[in-house]
Amino acid sequence: FNPFRLIAVGLSVWTISAIGCGISIGFWTITVCRMLVGVGEASFISLAAPFIDESAPVTQRSAWLGIFYMCIPTGVAIGYVYGGLVGDSYGWRYAFFGEAILMLPFVILGFFMEPLQLKGMSHDKDAISDEKITDSKKFLGSSHLYRFCEDVKSLLKERIYVVNCLGAYSYWGPKAGYSIYQMTNADLLFGGITIVGGIVGTLAGGFVLDQMSSTIPNAFKLLSTATFFGAVFCFAAFCFKDMNLFIVFFLIGEILVFATQGPVNFVSIHSVEPTLKPLAMAMSTVCIHVFGDVPSSPLVGVMQDKLKNWRKSSLILTSVLFLAAGIWFIGVFLPSVDRYNDDDENPAAATEQSNVTPSNEEKKAKTIATSTEP
């Protein structure tokens, strides 16, 4: 398949959904369109990160991933400014129309870019036995669904990958924290903290991992350490009544927690076989939503109804970061293998490579023939 074309299809759905939001006539129409917006994110996140990882220099992979994921907090900040300006000047519907127009060049670019084969994707997987397909069709209906289930099963067998996904929801801890902190101009203040913390932290995390040597154990060391100290600073921030101290400590905590962005995606990509990288990124994103931003809002409401104290609620929710740090710390001690160059499942690719690169026997024969020439 062509990854860029799949990205273009996803972004096409995203663009149409954005236009649908602009012409929505009620709550349910805009809700459905907003749900479809996730299709664009799914195709992009699943395929763009493996492409960046393969294109980056070996010594700068984590930094390149960090730069890519730095665009998340930056884009959110720009989106708030853009939405506010366009919404106030022309109306909220035009904000959706404008972003749909801005996305069109990227959709076209995706359809017309030269096809690219990700590592491990240049050849189809070995054919599934007829018996397995026949049996599975009775329950699943198609070999494609059977293959997807087999891929998910393979992912869940990778202990390194599973531990990594369980810890990934720490990214949303600070979000839950500052969403319940009551203050004047809270959106502006915390938006600024998130921009600075997101950019500095994400870039620093990728750079530090590259300096440590980008390996899975080192990534887990950085993840557990950054998350632990990020939890300490975020927890301490909510203990202060002085606003200035709160801002300083919370900013440091945000930087440390955002530093996990590059390493966590490095582990997701390098802990699985090359053929599973897109699915691994997709499942990782699902884990972030399922364990993070989806339940965080109702959890905040239930907890606040029980405690009637914003500070206590903030401290309890922020302490979840300690759990994430502990889960990632377990990953340091798990036996790990970087599967980036794992081509065991792709013998055809190996055969192709052998046709391009002369074998030792061929080199030896060529040397002997040359030496015997007059």
ZIVENCOR-V500010 format. One record per run of one state. SS is the DSSP state (@ for helix, = for strand, . for the rest). FROM is the first residue (numbers start at 1). LEN is the number of residues. If there is no record, write none. Layout:
ss	from	len
SS	FROM	LEN
SS	FROM	LEN
This chain:
ss	from	len
.	1	2
@	3	20
.	23	4
@	27	29
.	56	2
@	58	33
.	91	1
@	92	21
.	113	17
@	130	11
.	141	2
@	143	15
.	158	1
@	159	21
.	180	6
@	186	27
.	213	3
@	216	22
.	238	5
@	243	16
.	259	1
@	260	11
.	271	3
@	274	34
.	308	2
@	310	9
.	319	1
@	320	14
.	334	5
@	339	3
.	342	5
@	347	10
.	357	3
@	360	13
.	373	2
